[in-house]
Structures are given as structure tokens and as C-alpha cells.
Amino acid sequence: MTSDTRLLVGSLSNDLLRVANLTQRGSTAAAQRFLVEAKRWAELLQDSKESEHIQKIALDVCGEDEATISLETAEKYLMYSVLLQNYAVHN
């Protein structure tokens, strides 16, 4: 994995963690803003040569609507954040 890809994966992981935490706290406006930023990173990862599960996560994040963040979505983003963080650290 190149350092640029590691930066993309790490940035996506951090923004998804922020979305999950802010949604849990009830701050949906801030969570929506960080989801917009997460989509920016995910769009760049969609076309990368990384593993298939990273591309699937990026596709899922890009397909989400910012206006419909729920607690279930926040839990999914928390899981994605941990998976991406582990991928960035261990690869």
C-alpha cells in the first residue's frame, strides 16, 4: 500500500468515526458534514487498486444520503472505521 492510499484509508476511517460519534450524541448536522468529507475520501478509494472489501466500503459510503443518518447507519460506520483503521495499520 502506498503512503497516499494509507492517507486516504486513514482519513476515511477518521471521518466515519466522527460521523458515528456525532450521530450517537444527537448532533446530526455535524455528522452530515463529516459524511460529506468521508464521501470525498471514499470517491478516491473507489478506483484504487486496493483489496475488494475496501472498495466495497468506499462504494457503500458514496451511496449513502447525508440526510438519512440513523443510529443503525452510525453503527455500520463505526464498524467500517475500525476495519479501515486496522487495514491502514497492518498493511
N, C-alpha and C positions, 0 to 999 in steps of 0.2 A: 504494500500500500504506500502510495506516495504521501509526502507531507501535506500536499494540497487536499488530497482525499481525506486524510486524517483530520484536517481542519474542518472540512465540510461535515464529516460524520460527527465530530465533537460539537460543532456549532448547532447542528440539528438536534443532537441529544440534549444540549443545554436548553434550547428554546422549548422543546417538548416537555422537559421537566418544569419549566416555568409555567407553561400552559396548564399542566396538571395541578401544580400547587396553587395557582391563582384561581382556577376553577373551583377547587376544593374550598378555598377561602371565600368564594362568592364574588370575586372580582372578575366578572365576565368581560368587561370592556378591556381590561389589561390582558386577559387571556386571549382575546380575539386579536389584539395587536401582536402578541408574541407568536400566534399561529400564522399570521401573515409573514412574519420573519422566518418561521420554520418552513413555510412553503417555498420561500426563496432558496433556502439551502437544499430542500428536497428536489426542487426542479433541476438543480445542478447535478444531483446524485442519480437522477433517473437514467441519464445517458452514460453514466460511468461504467467502467469495466469491473465493478466490484461484484461481490457474490450476489446470488439471486435473491436471498432474503433481504439484503439491504435495499435492493431495487424495489422489492415489493413494499417495504416500509415507506420508501420515498413516494411510490405511486399512491399508496393509501393516504398519506399526509396531503399530497397535492389534490386528492379528490374530495377532501372534506370542505364543508361550508363553514366559514368563520362564525356565522350567526347561530349555528346549532351545536354549540359546545355543551355537552351534558356531563354528568358525573361518570357515566359509562365510557364516554369518549376520553375523559381525563384519565381514567384508569388504563385505558389502552395506550394513551400517550406516555404514561408513566412506565409501562412495560416496555414500549419502544425505546424510551430514553435509556433504560438500563441495558437493553440489548445493544443499542448503538454505542453506549459508553464502553461496554465490555469488548465490543468489536474493535473500537479505536485503540484501546489499551493493549489488547492481546494479539493484534495482528500487525 
